[in-house]
Amino acid sequence: MGFLDRFKQGLAKTRDKIAGRFRAILPIGQAIDETVLGKLEQTMLAADMGPALVVQLIEEVRRAWKAGRIRQTEDILPHLRQELLTRWPAEDLTIRFAPQKPTVILIVGINGSGKTTSIAKLARYLSKQDLKVLLAAGDTFRAAAVHQLTIWAERIGVPIVKHDQGADAAAVAYDACDAALARGMDVVIVDTAGRLHTQDHLMRELEKIQRVIEKKIPGAPHEVLLVLDATIGQNAVNQAKMFSRFVRVSGIILAKLDGSAKGGVVVGIRDQLGVPVKFVGLGETPDDLVPFVPSEFVQALLTD
């Protein structure tokens, strides 16, 4: 099964849970009125699309209705799909590879977000493109984290650089970059300790890791990907705002999207932060991290 097929299949629950709500409030053949718009607004908020964006979209639908561009309820979702698709520039969705290898990808996120498994899945995805990937076990606060990432590295067949528990995480990142240069690796994926976005002292350590990486490889990290749990809805936006204060978040890995009824948070993140979702987690196997495809996501979210 190709990436696009897995993406479509993984969105089945999102389509059933969210799109079903839209179908219930927008029956075919009903004239649009303010009552319909009120129900539409509540449904979009329940999908965690974000209050500010929902207000904008409702106003756009209202303008189209008043102007006679849409007249009945079945016209609303196609109109919304086109509006949402304008919010995703295609170039935002690709990994920014360095002009000279290695490309360094820093992974951040809180414990429980799916960070470690997302790293393994990303390494698998890149390895399947014939890229030589090296992992850096920078979560030195928890021995279990290093152990888990080591198991994943062995399972997917990529090398890993690690230190003892309690070691300086920035030193692990530095050594991994040094090893990547010496071995001619294409990509370095650097794990960091899972931390609450409210823990300033731990968040500031991310700044140090970022500085050390840049000192070793000018211009790195080339990507800072924040792993968010799709099931927490708008709380994911709050996490992203906090992480962006300390590191240059360039993209989102949205984990657990296959089991979420709050998939509309993808739209809210892009709108509120200007940070694109680049990958989504749609299952438990190493191949279940796939590139985000806006057209398919919007189709699933706003199915007629």
Contacts in CASP RR format, 6 or more apart in sequence:
PFRMAT RR
TARGET T0000
AUTHOR 0000-0000-0000
METHOD contacts of the structure
MODEL  1
MGFLDRFKQGLAKTRDKIAGRFRAILPIGQAIDETVLGKLEQTMLAADMG
PALVVQLIEEVRRAWKAGRIRQTEDILPHLRQELLTRWPAEDLTIRFAPQ
KPTVILIVGINGSGKTTSIAKLARYLSKQDLKVLLAAGDTFRAAAVHQLT
IWAERIGVPIVKHDQGADAAAVAYDACDAALARGMDVVIVDTAGRLHTQD
HLMRELEKIQRVIEKKIPGAPHEVLLVLDATIGQNAVNQAKMFSRFVRVS
GIILAKLDGSAKGGVVVGIRDQLGVPVKFVGLGETPDDLVPFVPSEFVQA
LLTD
1 9 0 8 1.000
3 290 0 8 1.000
3 291 0 8 1.000
4 293 0 8 1.000
4 296 0 8 1.000
6 282 0 8 1.000
6 287 0 8 1.000
6 288 0 8 1.000
6 290 0 8 1.000
7 280 0 8 1.000
7 282 0 8 1.000
7 290 0 8 1.000
7 291 0 8 1.000
7 292 0 8 1.000
7 293 0 8 1.000
7 296 0 8 1.000
8 296 0 8 1.000
8 300 0 8 1.000
9 282 0 8 1.000
10 257 0 8 1.000
10 258 0 8 1.000
10 282 0 8 1.000
10 283 0 8 1.000
11 257 0 8 1.000
11 258 0 8 1.000
11 282 0 8 1.000
11 296 0 8 1.000
11 297 0 8 1.000
11 300 0 8 1.000
12 258 0 8 1.000
13 258 0 8 1.000
13 259 0 8 1.000
13 260 0 8 1.000
13 261 0 8 1.000
14 257 0 8 1.000
14 258 0 8 1.000
14 259 0 8 1.000
14 260 0 8 1.000
14 261 0 8 1.000
14 263 0 8 1.000
14 300 0 8 1.000
14 301 0 8 1.000
15 300 0 8 1.000
15 301 0 8 1.000
15 303 0 8 1.000
17 260 0 8 1.000
17 261 0 8 1.000
18 47 0 8 1.000
18 261 0 8 1.000
18 263 0 8 1.000
18 264 0 8 1.000
18 300 0 8 1.000
18 301 0 8 1.000
19 300 0 8 1.000
19 301 0 8 1.000
19 302 0 8 1.000
19 303 0 8 1.000
20 303 0 8 1.000
21 43 0 8 1.000
21 46 0 8 1.000
21 47 0 8 1.000
22 40 0 8 1.000
22 43 0 8 1.000
22 77 0 8 1.000
22 302 0 8 1.000
22 303 0 8 1.000
23 303 0 8 1.000
23 304 0 8 1.000
25 36 0 8 1.000
25 39 0 8 1.000
25 40 0 8 1.000
25 43 0 8 1.000
26 36 0 8 1.000
26 40 0 8 1.000
26 73 0 8 1.000
26 74 0 8 1.000
26 76 0 8 1.000
26 77 0 8 1.000
27 73 0 8 1.000
28 72 0 8 1.000
28 73 0 8 1.000
28 74 0 8 1.000
29 72 0 8 1.000
29 73 0 8 1.000
29 74 0 8 1.000
30 36 0 8 1.000
30 72 0 8 1.000
30 73 0 8 1.000
31 71 0 8 1.000
31 72 0 8 1.000
31 73 0 8 1.000
32 65 0 8 1.000
32 70 0 8 1.000
32 71 0 8 1.000
32 72 0 8 1.000
32 73 0 8 1.000
32 75 0 8 1.000
32 76 0 8 1.000
36 73 0 8 1.000
36 76 0 8 1.000
37 58 0 8 1.000
37 61 0 8 1.000
37 62 0 8 1.000
37 65 0 8 1.000
38 58 0 8 1.000
40 58 0 8 1.000
40 61 0 8 1.000
40 76 0 8 1.000
41 54 0 8 1.000
41 55 0 8 1.000
41 58 0 8 1.000
44 50 0 8 1.000
44 54 0 8 1.000
44 57 0 8 1.000
44 58 0 8 1.000
45 51 0 8 1.000
45 54 0 8 1.000
47 261 0 8 1.000
47 262 0 8 1.000
47 263 0 8 1.000
47 264 0 8 1.000
47 301 0 8 1.000
48 233 0 8 1.000
48 234 0 8 1.000
48 262 0 8 1.000
48 263 0 8 1.000
48 264 0 8 1.000
48 265 0 8 1.000
48 268 0 8 1.000
49 57 0 8 1.000
49 264 0 8 1.000
49 265 0 8 1.000
49 267 0 8 1.000
49 268 0 8 1.000
50 234 0 8 1.000
50 237 0 8 1.000
50 264 0 8 1.000
50 265 0 8 1.000
50 267 0 8 1.000
50 268 0 8 1.000
50 271 0 8 1.000
50 272 0 8 1.000
52 271 0 8 1.000
52 272 0 8 1.000
53 267 0 8 1.000
53 268 0 8 1.000
53 271 0 8 1.000
53 272 0 8 1.000
57 80 0 8 1.000
57 83 0 8 1.000
57 84 0 8 1.000
60 79 0 8 1.000
60 83 0 8 1.000
61 70 0 8 1.000
61 76 0 8 1.000
61 79 0 8 1.000
61 80 0 8 1.000
64 70 0 8 1.000
64 79 0 8 1.000
65 71 0 8 1.000
69 79 0 8 1.000
70 76 0 8 1.000
70 79 0 8 1.000
74 304 0 8 1.000
77 302 0 8 1.000
77 303 0 8 1.000
77 304 0 8 1.000
78 304 0 8 1.000
80 302 0 8 1.000
81 298 0 8 1.000
81 299 0 8 1.000
81 302 0 8 1.000
84 267 0 8 1.000
84 294 0 8 1.000
84 298 0 8 1.000
84 301 0 8 1.000
84 302 0 8 1.000
85 294 0 8 1.000
85 295 0 8 1.000
85 298 0 8 1.000
87 267 0 8 1.000
87 270 0 8 1.000
87 271 0 8 1.000
88 270 0 8 1.000
88 276 0 8 1.000
88 294 0 8 1.000
89 276 0 8 1.000
92 276 0 8 1.000
92 278 0 8 1.000
93 276 0 8 1.000
93 277 0 8 1.000
93 278 0 8 1.000
93 291 0 8 1.000
93 292 0 8 1.000
93 294 0 8 1.000
94 278 0 8 1.000
95 103 0 8 1.000
95 105 0 8 1.000
95 223 0 8 1.000
95 278 0 8 1.000
96 103 0 8 1.000
96 222 0 8 1.000
96 223 0 8 1.000
96 250 0 8 1.000
97 103 0 8 1.000
97 222 0 8 1.000
98 104 0 8 1.000
98 217 0 8 1.000
98 219 0 8 1.000
98 220 0 8 1.000
98 222 0 8 1.000
101 180 0 8 1.000
101 184 0 8 1.000
101 185 0 8 1.000
101 186 0 8 1.000
101 187 0 8 1.000
102 134 0 8 1.000
102 177 0 8 1.000
102 180 0 8 1.000
102 181 0 8 1.000
102 184 0 8 1.000
102 185 0 8 1.000
102 186 0 8 1.000
102 187 0 8 1.000
102 188 0 8 1.000
102 217 0 8 1.000
103 186 0 8 1.000
103 187 0 8 1.000
103 188 0 8 1.000
103 220 0 8 1.000
103 222 0 8 1.000
103 223 0 8 1.000
104 177 0 8 1.000
104 180 0 8 1.000
104 187 0 8 1.000
104 188 0 8 1.000
104 190 0 8 1.000
104 213 0 8 1.000
104 217 0 8 1.000
104 220 0 8 1.000
104 221 0 8 1.000
104 222 0 8 1.000
104 223 0 8 1.000
105 122 0 8 1.000
105 187 0 8 1.000
105 188 0 8 1.000
105 189 0 8 1.000
105 190 0 8 1.000
105 221 0 8 1.000
105 222 0 8 1.000
105 223 0 8 1.000
105 224 0 8 1.000
105 225 0 8 1.000
106 173 0 8 1.000
106 190 0 8 1.000
106 192 0 8 1.000
106 206 0 8 1.000
106 209 0 8 1.000
106 210 0 8 1.000
106 213 0 8 1.000
106 221 0 8 1.000
106 223 0 8 1.000
106 224 0 8 1.000
106 225 0 8 1.000
106 247 0 8 1.000
107 115 0 8 1.000
107 118 0 8 1.000
107 119 0 8 1.000
107 122 0 8 1.000
107 189 0 8 1.000
107 190 0 8 1.000
107 191 0 8 1.000
107 192 0 8 1.000
107 225 0 8 1.000
107 227 0 8 1.000
107 253 0 8 1.000
108 115 0 8 1.000
108 192 0 8 1.000
108 194 0 8 1.000
108 206 0 8 1.000
108 224 0 8 1.000
108 225 0 8 1.000
108 226 0 8 1.000
108 227 0 8 1.000
108 243 0 8 1.000
108 247 0 8 1.000
108 249 0 8 1.000
109 115 0 8 1.000
109 192 0 8 1.000
109 194 0 8 1.000
109 195 0 8 1.000
109 197 0 8 1.000
109 226 0 8 1.000
109 227 0 8 1.000
109 228 0 8 1.000
109 239 0 8 1.000
109 243 0 8 1.000
110 194 0 8 1.000
110 195 0 8 1.000
110 196 0 8 1.000
110 197 0 8 1.000
110 239 0 8 1.000
111 194 0 8 1.000
111 195 0 8 1.000
111 196 0 8 1.000
112 194 0 8 1.000
112 229 0 8 1.000
113 194 0 8 1.000
113 227 0 8 1.000
113 228 0 8 1.000
113 229 0 8 1.000
113 255 0 8 1.000
114 227 0 8 1.000
114 229 0 8 1.000
114 255 0 8 1.000
114 256 0 8 1.000
115 191 0 8 1.000
115 194 0 8 1.000
115 227 0 8 1.000
115 255 0 8 1.000
116 139 0 8 1.000
116 145 0 8 1.000
116 148 0 8 1.000
116 149 0 8 1.000
116 152 0 8 1.000
116 191 0 8 1.000
117 152 0 8 1.000
117 255 0 8 1.000
117 284 0 8 1.000
118 227 0 8 1.000
118 253 0 8 1.000
118 255 0 8 1.000
118 279 0 8 1.000
118 281 0 8 1.000
118 289 0 8 1.000
119 135 0 8 1.000
119 149 0 8 1.000
119 152 0 8 1.000
119 189 0 8 1.000
119 191 0 8 1.000
120 149 0 8 1.000
120 152 0 8 1.000
120 153 0 8 1.000
120 155 0 8 1.000
120 156 0 8 1.000
120 286 0 8 1.000
121 281 0 8 1.000
121 286 0 8 1.000
121 287 0 8 1.000
121 288 0 8 1.000
121 289 0 8 1.000
122 189 0 8 1.000
122 225 0 8 1.000
122 253 0 8 1.000
122 279 0 8 1.000
122 289 0 8 1.000
123 133 0 8 1.000
123 135 0 8 1.000
123 152 0 8 1.000
123 153 0 8 1.000
123 156 0 8 1.000
123 158 0 8 1.000
123 189 0 8 1.000
124 156 0 8 1.000
124 286 0 8 1.000
124 287 0 8 1.000
124 289 0 8 1.000
125 279 0 8 1.000
125 287 0 8 1.000
125 289 0 8 1.000
125 290 0 8 1.000
126 133 0 8 1.000
126 186 0 8 1.000
126 187 0 8 1.000
127 133 0 8 1.000
127 156 0 8 1.000
127 157 0 8 1.000
127 158 0 8 1.000
131 186 0 8 1.000
131 187 0 8 1.000
132 183 0 8 1.000
132 184 0 8 1.000
132 185 0 8 1.000
132 186 0 8 1.000
132 187 0 8 1.000
133 158 0 8 1.000
133 185 0 8 1.000
133 186 0 8 1.000
133 187 0 8 1.000
133 188 0 8 1.000
133 189 0 8 1.000
134 158 0 8 1.000
134 159 0 8 1.000
134 160 0 8 1.000
134 161 0 8 1.000
134 176 0 8 1.000
134 179 0 8 1.000
134 180 0 8 1.000
134 183 0 8 1.000
134 185 0 8 1.000
134 187 0 8 1.000
134 188 0 8 1.000
134 189 0 8 1.000
135 149 0 8 1.000
135 152 0 8 1.000
135 153 0 8 1.000
135 158 0 8 1.000
135 159 0 8 1.000
135 160 0 8 1.000
135 161 0 8 1.000
135 176 0 8 1.000
135 188 0 8 1.000
135 189 0 8 1.000
135 191 0 8 1.000
136 160 0 8 1.000
136 161 0 8 1.000
136 162 0 8 1.000
136 172 0 8 1.000
136 173 0 8 1.000
136 175 0 8 1.000
136 176 0 8 1.000
136 177 0 8 1.000
136 188 0 8 1.000
136 189 0 8 1.000
136 190 0 8 1.000
136 191 0 8 1.000
137 145 0 8 1.000
137 146 0 8 1.000
137 149 0 8 1.000
137 150 0 8 1.000
137 160 0 8 1.000
137 161 0 8 1.000
137 162 0 8 1.000
137 163 0 8 1.000
137 172 0 8 1.000
137 191 0 8 1.000
138 146 0 8 1.000
138 162 0 8 1.000
138 163 0 8 1.000
138 169 0 8 1.000
138 172 0 8 1.000
138 173 0 8 1.000
138 190 0 8 1.000
138 191 0 8 1.000
138 192 0 8 1.000
138 193 0 8 1.000
139 145 0 8 1.000
139 146 0 8 1.000
139 149 0 8 1.000
139 169 0 8 1.000
139 191 0 8 1.000
139 192 0 8 1.000
139 193 0 8 1.000
139 194 0 8 1.000
140 146 0 8 1.000
140 163 0 8 1.000
140 164 0 8 1.000
140 165 0 8 1.000
140 166 0 8 1.000
140 167 0 8 1.000
140 168 0 8 1.000
140 169 0 8 1.000
140 172 0 8 1.000
140 193 0 8 1.000
141 165 0 8 1.000
141 166 0 8 1.000
141 169 0 8 1.000
141 193 0 8 1.000
141 194 0 8 1.000
142 165 0 8 1.000
142 193 0 8 1.000
143 165 0 8 1.000
145 191 0 8 1.000
145 193 0 8 1.000
145 194 0 8 1.000
146 162 0 8 1.000
146 165 0 8 1.000
149 160 0 8 1.000
149 162 0 8 1.000
149 191 0 8 1.000
150 160 0 8 1.000
150 162 0 8 1.000
152 286 0 8 1.000
153 159 0 8 1.000
153 160 0 8 1.000
155 286 0 8 1.000
156 286 0 8 1.000
159 179 0 8 1.000
159 183 0 8 1.000
161 172 0 8 1.000
161 175 0 8 1.000
161 176 0 8 1.000
161 179 0 8 1.000
162 172 0 8 1.000
163 171 0 8 1.000
163 172 0 8 1.000
163 175 0 8 1.000
169 192 0 8 1.000
169 193 0 8 1.000
169 205 0 8 1.000
169 209 0 8 1.000
170 205 0 8 1.000
170 208 0 8 1.000
170 209 0 8 1.000
170 211 0 8 1.000
170 212 0 8 1.000
171 212 0 8 1.000
172 190 0 8 1.000
173 190 0 8 1.000
173 209 0 8 1.000
173 212 0 8 1.000
173 213 0 8 1.000
174 212 0 8 1.000
174 213 0 8 1.000
174 215 0 8 1.000
174 216 0 8 1.000
176 188 0 8 1.000
176 190 0 8 1.000
177 188 0 8 1.000
177 213 0 8 1.000
177 216 0 8 1.000
177 217 0 8 1.000
177 220 0 8 1.000
178 216 0 8 1.000
179 185 0 8 1.000
180 188 0 8 1.000
181 217 0 8 1.000
190 209 0 8 1.000
190 213 0 8 1.000
190 221 0 8 1.000
192 205 0 8 1.000
192 206 0 8 1.000
192 209 0 8 1.000
193 202 0 8 1.000
193 205 0 8 1.000
195 202 0 8 1.000
195 203 0 8 1.000
196 202 0 8 1.000
197 203 0 8 1.000
197 238 0 8 1.000
197 239 0 8 1.000
197 242 0 8 1.000
197 243 0 8 1.000
198 242 0 8 1.000
203 242 0 8 1.000
203 243 0 8 1.000
203 245 0 8 1.000
203 246 0 8 1.000
204 246 0 8 1.000
206 243 0 8 1.000
206 246 0 8 1.000
206 247 0 8 1.000
207 246 0 8 1.000
207 247 0 8 1.000
210 221 0 8 1.000
210 224 0 8 1.000
210 247 0 8 1.000
210 248 0 8 1.000
213 220 0 8 1.000
213 221 0 8 1.000
214 220 0 8 1.000
214 221 0 8 1.000
221 248 0 8 1.000
223 250 0 8 1.000
223 251 0 8 1.000
224 247 0 8 1.000
224 248 0 8 1.000
224 249 0 8 1.000
224 250 0 8 1.000
224 251 0 8 1.000
225 249 0 8 1.000
225 250 0 8 1.000
225 251 0 8 1.000
225 252 0 8 1.000
225 253 0 8 1.000
225 278 0 8 1.000
225 279 0 8 1.000
226 239 0 8 1.000
226 240 0 8 1.000
226 243 0 8 1.000
226 249 0 8 1.000
226 251 0 8 1.000
226 252 0 8 1.000
226 253 0 8 1.000
226 275 0 8 1.000
227 252 0 8 1.000
227 253 0 8 1.000
227 255 0 8 1.000
228 236 0 8 1.000
228 239 0 8 1.000
228 240 0 8 1.000
228 252 0 8 1.000
228 253 0 8 1.000
228 254 0 8 1.000
228 255 0 8 1.000
228 265 0 8 1.000
228 269 0 8 1.000
229 236 0 8 1.000
229 255 0 8 1.000
229 256 0 8 1.000
230 236 0 8 1.000
230 254 0 8 1.000
230 255 0 8 1.000
230 256 0 8 1.000
230 257 0 8 1.000
230 259 0 8 1.000
230 260 0 8 1.000
230 262 0 8 1.000
230 263 0 8 1.000
230 265 0 8 1.000
230 266 0 8 1.000
230 280 0 8 1.000
231 256 0 8 1.000
231 259 0 8 1.000
231 260 0 8 1.000
231 262 0 8 1.000
232 262 0 8 1.000
233 260 0 8 1.000
233 262 0 8 1.000
233 263 0 8 1.000
233 264 0 8 1.000
233 265 0 8 1.000
234 262 0 8 1.000
234 265 0 8 1.000
236 254 0 8 1.000
236 265 0 8 1.000
236 269 0 8 1.000
237 265 0 8 1.000
237 268 0 8 1.000
237 269 0 8 1.000
237 272 0 8 1.000
237 273 0 8 1.000
240 249 0 8 1.000
240 252 0 8 1.000
240 269 0 8 1.000
240 273 0 8 1.000
240 275 0 8 1.000
241 272 0 8 1.000
241 273 0 8 1.000
243 249 0 8 1.000
244 273 0 8 1.000
244 275 0 8 1.000
249 273 0 8 1.000
249 275 0 8 1.000
250 275 0 8 1.000
251 275 0 8 1.000
251 276 0 8 1.000
251 277 0 8 1.000
251 278 0 8 1.000
252 269 0 8 1.000
252 275 0 8 1.000
252 276 0 8 1.000
252 277 0 8 1.000
252 278 0 8 1.000
252 279 0 8 1.000
253 277 0 8 1.000
253 278 0 8 1.000
253 279 0 8 1.000
253 280 0 8 1.000
253 281 0 8 1.000
253 289 0 8 1.000
254 265 0 8 1.000
254 266 0 8 1.000
254 269 0 8 1.000
254 277 0 8 1.000
254 279 0 8 1.000
254 280 0 8 1.000
254 281 0 8 1.000
254 292 0 8 1.000
255 280 0 8 1.000
255 281 0 8 1.000
256 281 0 8 1.000
256 283 0 8 1.000
257 263 0 8 1.000
257 266 0 8 1.000
257 280 0 8 1.000
257 281 0 8 1.000
257 282 0 8 1.000
258 281 0 8 1.000
258 282 0 8 1.000
258 283 0 8 1.000
258 288 0 8 1.000
263 301 0 8 1.000
264 301 0 8 1.000
266 277 0 8 1.000
266 280 0 8 1.000
266 292 0 8 1.000
266 297 0 8 1.000
267 301 0 8 1.000
269 275 0 8 1.000
269 277 0 8 1.000
270 276 0 8 1.000
270 277 0 8 1.000
276 292 0 8 1.000
277 292 0 8 1.000
278 291 0 8 1.000
278 292 0 8 1.000
279 289 0 8 1.000
279 290 0 8 1.000
279 291 0 8 1.000
279 292 0 8 1.000
280 289 0 8 1.000
280 290 0 8 1.000
280 292 0 8 1.000
281 288 0 8 1.000
281 289 0 8 1.000
281 290 0 8 1.000
282 288 0 8 1.000
282 289 0 8 1.000
282 290 0 8 1.000
END
